């Protein structure tokens, strides 16, 4: 499987402004969730304004119906005597739930259904109604004002009930068509008024009706919509709070833990991993936990590394200072030359230490920025061995390399860093091998990994020391080799690079009874 480190940084592709929310930067995440969900409910509440149009259509239909009914009544009254007309008016008024009035040509009222029988409707006094009706009227008026509905005049009976006091009858004149209008009763229910001249020219007829059913229908529908809106809003708010609880609270918990980690260095402070969550919050918590642990390990390693560096540099510095102080007191030229040689060796040792320390300190940072590419291990090792032959770096030790077939041993990595790993391993193997000895290199695929063995014929490494040799500044050199020629960082650098490539490195026993050490490096095979 290809190592995770080869994945490109998505932030480089999206940019820092890709997820900016300038308009809501000051709002908390909980508020944003609530606003988004409540906004959907607000759109649903737009149905209340649609009901206002629905009421207007009902009113228009009722006005058209009143004109048609009045035409029928006028035609029916064109025949028969006065008693027949009165009976007919009472029957129509009772059937239509309206008030019918007939006016003579001079405008005086001759017939009134309310005078002939019990009134078919009565206007309601708003002062006598319960508060629910007041709230309903207030809601009606608020919606009408919001949608900028045309104002509707209030209904009032004329002071003198004569024909010319009614605008509908004045508009009719001698025309055959009926004229209707709507106004509002004291309780803001529609009042339908329609007027028409009688066909025989004997006057005019007026119809008035309190269409309370229109208001009742609209308010019933509005109540249903309000119930749905309130129910949806309640559910939406509860779900929003639940969503905010499952998102915001864990994020706040992670933020507080991150602040504690930043403010303190105690190893007991840790980011909660939330193992029961399998969503993005759980992934974030585990990523932050791993990141904080890695940072803590890096900080601890840096502190330990700094302490080791100061300790390692003190030795050659103390030796150099001793040699320089001796030069001031020694007059013998031979002793002075020996002291100068010691000082030169110490300076070279310090220079080598500084170079190796610099390489070791840069390894992690450079691996983090590295762009991994497919590397043919066989080809790379072949080029490395050729370069060592040209530089005479093998010191009389023979190196045998079983070259794998082309593209068989491919890994994803940084070629320069991997070459440093095997160069360090070969330097180590050559330094421990006897003159004329043999170092064997083998690179073979093993499942999803490429295995590389570097085996020498030296004294080998005891099992209890196989972990220590990869520690920084650990140096256990062969007998007879001059002290200070190795910094003890080569194998530590190799281990860091291998682990940075998601691989492993370890020391194995050579097969059979052969002496020497066998370093095994395992790296993930490149996909494809």
C-alpha positions in Angstrom: 0.0 0.0 0.0 1.3 3.5 -0.9 2.4 5.4 2.3 0.3 8.2 3.6 3.1 10.7 3.3 2.9 10.8 -0.5 -0.5 12.4 -0.3 -0.5 16.0 -1.5 -1.4 18.8 0.9 -5.0 19.7 0.1 -4.6 23.1 1.7 -2.1 24.0 -1.1 -4.8 23.2 -3.7 -7.8 24.9 -2.0 -6.1 28.0 -0.5 -6.8 29.6 2.8 -9.8 31.6 1.5 -11.6 28.6 0.1 -13.7 28.1 3.2 -14.0 31.7 4.4 -17.4 32.8 5.7 -17.1 36.5 6.0 -20.8 37.2 6.5 -21.0 34.8 9.5 -17.5 35.1 10.9 -18.9 36.5 14.2 -21.5 33.8 14.6 -21.0 30.7 16.6 -21.5 27.3 15.0 -24.6 26.7 17.0 -26.1 30.0 15.9 -25.3 29.2 12.3 -27.0 25.8 12.5 -30.1 27.3 14.1 -30.3 30.1 11.5 -30.0 27.8 8.6 -32.7 25.5 9.9 -35.0 28.3 11.0 -34.6 29.9 7.6 -36.2 26.9 6.0 -39.1 27.2 8.4 -39.4 30.9 7.5 -39.8 29.9 3.9 -42.5 27.5 4.9 -44.2 30.4 6.7 -44.6 32.1 3.4 -47.7 30.0 3.0 -49.4 32.4 5.4 -49.0 35.1 2.8 -50.3 32.9 0.1 -53.5 32.5 2.2 -54.1 36.2 1.8 -54.3 35.8 -2.0 -56.5 32.8 -1.4 -58.9 35.1 0.6 -58.9 37.7 -2.2 -59.9 35.0 -4.7 -62.7 33.8 -2.5 -63.9 37.4 -2.1 -63.9 37.9 -5.9 -65.8 34.7 -6.4 -68.3 35.8 -3.8 -68.8 39.2 -5.4 -69.4 37.6 -8.8 -71.8 35.2 -7.1 -73.7 38.1 -5.5 -74.1 39.9 -8.8 -75.4 36.7 -10.4 -77.8 36.0 -7.5 -79.1 39.6 -7.6 -79.7 39.4 -11.3 -81.8 36.2 -10.7 -83.8 37.9 -7.8 -84.4 41.0 -10.0 -85.7 38.9 -12.8 -88.0 37.0 -10.4 -89.4 40.2 -9.0 -90.5 41.5 -12.4 -93.8 39.7 -12.2 -96.5 39.3 -9.5 -98.2 41.5 -7.0 -96.8 43.1 -3.9 -97.5 40.2 -1.5 -95.9 37.8 -4.0 -92.8 40.0 -4.2 -92.5 40.3 -0.4 -92.8 36.6 0.0 -90.2 36.0 -2.8 -87.8 38.5 -1.2 -88.1 36.8 2.2 -87.5 33.4 0.6 -84.4 34.7 -1.3 -83.0 36.5 1.7 -83.4 33.5 4.0 -81.8 31.2 1.3 -78.9 33.5 0.6 -78.4 34.6 4.2 -78.5 38.2 3.0 -80.5 41.4 3.4 -82.6 42.5 0.4 -83.9 46.0 -0.1 -86.0 47.4 -2.9 -86.1 51.1 -3.8 -88.7 53.0 -5.8 -87.6 55.1 -8.8 -87.5 58.2 -6.5 -85.0 56.4 -4.3 -87.2 55.7 -1.3 -87.0 52.2 0.3 -90.2 50.2 -0.3 -89.2 46.7 0.9 -86.6 45.5 3.5 -86.3 41.8 4.3 -85.1 42.7 7.8 -88.3 44.6 8.4 -90.4 41.7 7.1 -88.8 39.0 9.1 -86.0 38.2 11.5 -82.6 39.4 10.3 -80.5 36.7 8.6 -77.2 38.1 9.9 -76.0 40.5 12.6 -72.7 42.3 12.9 -70.5 41.2 15.8 -69.2 43.8 18.2 -65.4 43.1 18.6 -65.5 44.3 22.2 -67.7 41.3 23.1 -65.4 38.6 21.5 -62.6 36.6 23.3 -58.9 37.6 23.0 -58.4 34.8 20.4 -60.5 36.8 17.9 -58.5 39.9 18.6 -55.3 38.0 18.0 -56.7 36.6 14.7 -57.7 40.1 13.6 -54.3 41.5 14.5 -52.6 38.7 12.5 -54.9 39.4 9.5 -54.0 43.1 9.6 -50.3 42.4 10.0 -50.2 40.1 7.0 -52.2 42.6 4.9 -49.8 45.4 5.8 -46.8 43.2 5.1 -47.9 42.1 1.6 -49.1 45.7 0.9 -52.7 44.7 0.2 -55.0 47.4 -1.1 -57.0 49.0 1.8 -60.6 47.9 2.2 -63.1 50.5 3.5 -65.1 49.9 6.5 -68.8 49.2 6.1 -71.4 51.6 7.5 -75.1 52.0 7.0 -76.1 55.4 5.5 -77.8 57.9 7.8 -80.8 57.9 5.5 -81.6 54.6 3.8 -82.3 55.9 0.3 -81.0 54.7 -3.1 -78.6 57.6 -3.8 -76.8 56.9 -0.5 -75.5 53.6 -1.9 -72.6 53.9 -4.3 -73.4 50.6 -5.9 -76.9 51.8 -6.9 -75.5 55.1 -8.1 -73.1 53.1 -10.3 -75.8 51.0 -11.8 -78.2 53.8 -12.9 -80.5 52.4 -15.5 -78.0 49.8 -16.7 -78.9 46.1 -16.7 -75.7 44.9 -15.1 -75.2 44.4 -11.4 -72.5 46.2 -9.5 -70.8 44.8 -6.3 -68.2 45.9 -3.8 -66.7 44.6 -0.5 -66.1 46.4 2.7 -65.2 45.3 6.3 -67.6 44.9 9.2 -66.5 46.1 12.7 -65.0 42.7 13.3 -63.1 42.9 10.0 -65.2 40.2 8.3 -66.2 40.9 4.6 -69.5 42.6 3.8 -70.7 42.0 0.3 -72.8 44.8 -1.2 -74.5 44.4 -4.7 -76.9 46.6 -6.5 -79.0 46.3 -9.7 -81.8 48.1 -11.4 -85.1 46.2 -11.8 -85.8 45.1 -15.4 -89.2 46.9 -15.6 -87.6 50.2 -14.6 -89.6 50.3 -11.4 -86.7 50.9 -9.1 -83.6 49.1 -7.9 -82.7 46.2 -5.6 -79.8 46.0 -3.1 -78.2 42.9 -1.5 -75.9 43.0 1.5 -74.4 40.0 3.2 -71.9 39.5 5.9 -69.6 36.8 4.4 -68.1 35.6 7.7 -67.5 32.1 6.2 -64.7 33.6 4.0 -62.8 34.8 7.2 -63.6 31.5 8.9 -62.2 29.4 6.0 -59.0 31.5 5.7 -58.4 31.5 9.4 -59.0 27.8 9.6 -56.4 27.2 6.9 -54.0 29.7 8.5 -54.4 27.9 11.8 -53.5 24.6 10.1 -50.5 26.2 8.5 -49.4 27.7 11.8 -49.7 24.4 13.5 -47.5 22.8 10.9 -45.0 25.6 11.1 -44.9 25.5 14.8 -44.5 21.8 14.8 -41.8 21.9 12.1 -40.0 24.8 13.9 -40.0 22.9 17.2 -38.6 19.7 15.5 -36.1 21.8 13.5 -34.9 23.7 16.6 -34.6 20.4 18.6 -32.7 18.8 15.8 -30.5 21.8 15.4 -29.7 21.8 19.1 -29.0 18.0 18.8 -26.8 18.6 15.8 -25.0 21.5 17.5 -24.6 19.3 20.6 -23.0 16.5 18.6 -20.8 18.9 16.6 -20.1 22.0 18.7 -19.6 20.4 22.1 -17.0 17.9 20.9 -15.2 20.6 19.0 -15.2 22.8 22.1 -13.9 19.9 24.1 -11.1 19.4 21.5 -10.3 23.1 21.5 -10.1 23.2 25.3 -7.8 20.2 25.3 -5.6 21.7 22.6 -5.3 24.9 24.7 -4.3 22.8 27.8 -1.7 21.0 25.7 -0.4 24.4 24.4 -0.3 25.9 27.9 1.3 23.0 29.7 3.9 20.3 29.0 2.5 17.6 31.3 2.4 14.2 29.6 -1.0 13.6 31.4 -2.7 16.3 29.2 -4.0 14.5 26.1 -6.5 15.2 23.3 -9.6 13.0 23.7 -9.7 10.3 21.0 -13.5 9.7 21.1 -13.3 6.1 20.0 -17.0 5.6 19.8 -17.5 8.2 17.1 -17.0 7.0 13.5 -17.8 10.3 11.8 -15.6 13.3 10.9 -15.5 14.6 14.4 -14.1 11.3 15.6 -11.5 11.3 12.8 -10.6 14.9 13.8 -10.2 14.0 17.5 -8.0 11.0 16.7 -6.0 13.0 14.2 -5.5 15.8 16.8 -4.6 13.2 19.4 -2.0 11.6 17.2 -0.7 15.0 16.2 -0.3 16.2 19.8 1.4 12.9 20.7 3.7 13.2 17.7 4.5 16.8 18.7 5.1 15.8 22.3 7.4 13.0 21.1 9.1 15.4 18.7 9.6 18.0 21.5 10.9 15.3 23.9 13.2 14.0 21.2 14.5 17.5 20.4 15.2 18.1 24.1 17.0 14.8 24.4 18.8 15.4 21.1 20.0 18.9 22.4 21.2 17.3 25.6 23.1 14.6 23.7 24.6 17.2 21.3 25.9 19.3 24.2 27.3 16.1 25.9 29.0 14.9 22.7 30.5 18.3 21.8 31.8 18.8 25.4 34.3 15.8 25.0 36.2 17.1 21.9 36.0 20.7 23.3 37.5 19.6 26.6 40.2 17.7 24.7 40.9 20.7 22.5 41.0 23.1 25.5 43.4 20.7 27.3 45.7 20.6 24.2 45.7 24.4 23.7 46.5 24.9 27.4 49.3 22.4 27.1 50.8 24.2 24.2 51.4 27.3 26.4 53.4 25.3 28.9 55.3 22.8 26.7 58.5 23.9 25.0 59.5 20.5 23.4 58.7 20.7 19.6 57.8 17.0 19.5 55.2 17.4 22.3 53.9 20.6 20.7 53.4 18.7 17.4 51.5 15.9 19.2 49.3 18.5 21.0 48.7 20.2 17.7 47.7 16.9 16.1 45.3 16.3 19.0 43.8 19.7 18.5 43.5 19.2 14.8 41.7 15.8 15.3 39.4 17.4 17.9 38.5 20.2 15.4 37.8 17.7 12.7 35.7 15.7 15.1 33.7 18.8 16.1 33.3 19.6 12.4 32.1 16.1 11.6 29.7 16.2 14.6 28.2 19.5 13.5 27.7 18.2 10.0 26.1 15.0 11.1 24.0 16.8 13.7 22.8 19.2 11.0 21.9 16.3 8.8 20.1 14.5 11.6 18.1 17.7 12.6 17.0 18.3 9.0 15.8 14.8 8.2 12.3 15.0 9.7 11.6 18.5 8.3 12.8 17.5 4.8 10.8 14.3 4.8 7.7 16.2 5.8 8.1 18.4 2.7 9.3 15.7 0.3 7.4 14.8 -2.8 7.8 11.0 -3.1 8.3 9.4 -6.5 8.7 5.8 -7.7 12.2 4.6 -6.9 13.8 1.5 -8.4 15.8 0.1 -5.5 17.9 -2.1 -7.7 18.9 0.7 -10.0 19.6 3.0 -7.1 21.8 0.5 -5.3 23.7 -0.3 -8.5 24.5 3.4 -9.1 25.5 3.8 -5.4 27.9 0.9 -5.6 29.4 2.3 -8.8 30.0 5.6 -7.1 31.7 3.9 -4.1 34.0 2.0 -6.5 35.0 5.3 -8.1 35.7 6.9 -4.7 37.5 3.8 -3.4 35.1 3.9 -0.4 35.0 0.1 0.2 38.6 0.0 1.8 39.4 -3.4 0.3 36.1 -5.0 1.2 34.2 -6.8 -1.6 30.5 -6.0 -2.1 28.2 -8.6 -3.8 24.8 -7.3 -5.0 22.1 -9.6 -6.3 20.5 -7.2 -8.8 16.7 -7.7 -9.0 14.9 -7.5 -12.3 14.0 -4.1 -13.6 10.9 -2.5 -11.9 10.6 -5.5 -9.5 11.8 -3.6 -6.4 10.0 -0.2 -6.7 9.1 1.9 -3.7 7.7 5.4 -3.3 10.2 7.7 -1.7 12.9 10.4 -1.8 15.8 9.0 -3.8 18.4 11.1 -2.2 17.3 10.2 1.3 17.0 6.4 0.6 20.5 6.5 -1.0 21.7 8.0 2.3 20.2 5.1 4.2 22.0 2.5 2.2 25.2 4.5 2.1 25.2 4.6 5.9 24.5 0.9 6.1 27.4 0.1 3.6 29.8 2.4 5.5 28.8 0.6 8.7 29.2 -2.8 7.1 32.6 -2.0 5.5 34.0 -0.5 8.8 33.1 -3.8 10.7 34.2 -6.2 7.9 37.7 -7.6 7.9 40.0 -6.6 5.0 39.2 -8.7 2.0 35.8 -9.6 3.6 32.5 -9.7 1.7 29.4 -7.6 2.1 26.2 -9.0 0.6 23.3 -7.0 -0.6 19.9 -8.5 -1.5 16.7 -6.7 -2.6 13.6 -8.8 -3.2 9.8 -8.2 -3.1 7.8 -9.7 -0.2 4.1 -9.3 -0.6 3.3 -5.5 -0.4 6.9 -4.7 0.7 10.4 -4.6 -0.7 13.0 -6.2 1.6 16.7 -5.2 1.4 19.4 -7.1 3.3 22.9 -5.7 4.0 25.0 -8.5 5.6 28.7 -8.2 6.6 31.3 -10.6 8.0 32.1 -8.5 11.1 31.7 -9.5 14.7 27.9 -9.0 14.6 25.7 -7.3 17.1 24.6 -8.9 20.4 20.8 -9.3 20.7 20.6 -7.0 23.7 22.3 -4.2 21.8 20.3 -4.3 18.6 18.0 -1.5 19.6 20.8 0.6 21.1 22.8 0.8 17.9 20.0 3.0 16.3 20.2 5.5 19.2 21.8 8.8 18.5 25.5 9.1 19.3 25.8 5.3 20.0 29.2 4.2 18.8 30.7 0.8 19.4 33.6 0.7 16.9 35.9 -2.3 16.0 39.1 -2.7 18.0 42.1 -0.8 16.6 40.0 1.9 14.9 40.9 5.5 15.9 38.5 7.1 18.4 36.3 9.9 17.2 36.1 9.1 13.5 32.4 8.3 13.7 29.7 10.5 15.3 27.3 7.7 16.1 24.5 9.3 14.1 24.7 7.2 10.9 22.3 4.4 11.9 20.0 6.8 13.8 19.7 8.9 10.6 19.0 5.7 8.6 16.3 4.6 11.0 14.6 8.1 10.9 14.6 8.1 7.1 13.2 4.5 6.8 10.4 5.2 9.3 9.7 8.5 7.5 9.0 6.2 4.4 6.6 4.1 6.5 9.2 1.3 6.6 11.1 -0.6 9.3 14.8 -1.4 9.9 16.2 -4.1 12.2 19.2 -6.3 12.8 18.9 -10.1 12.1 21.2 -13.0 12.6 22.9 -14.2 9.5 21.7 -17.6 8.3 23.5 -20.7 9.5 26.6 -20.2 11.6 28.0 -17.3 9.6 29.4 -14.4 11.7 28.4 -10.8 11.1 25.3 -8.6 11.2 22.4 -8.5 8.7 20.5 -5.2 8.5 17.0 -5.7 7.1 15.1 -2.7 5.6 11.4 -3.1 4.7 9.7 -0.5 2.6 6.2 -0.4 1.2 6.0 -1.4 -2.5 4.9 1.3 -4.9 1.4 0.8 -6.2 1.1 0.0 -9.9 
